[in-house]
Amino acid sequence: MHIAAVGWIYVTLMMAITEETVVAGIMTFFFYGVLPTLIILYVSGSGRRRQRREQESQRINEEKQAATAALADTDSHDNHRAS
């Protein structure tokens, strides 16, 4: 996907170079090249971001469960000593 984005940026850069004014060249490069490429890369990466978020949430839940289990084990161990 990234190689296609680089290719598209190159094509729009060549289009921008052929514009008659600098302002038209900058606008061509930004509106035909950079902006659409950023949008497509952002949308195509949404699945990976969601998956990373879910993995992080799962890791946090596992750490909470481990901490709760360790605390419960420590409490039961202390109760056995007191008896």
Beta strands, then each sheet from edge to edge (+ up, - down):
end
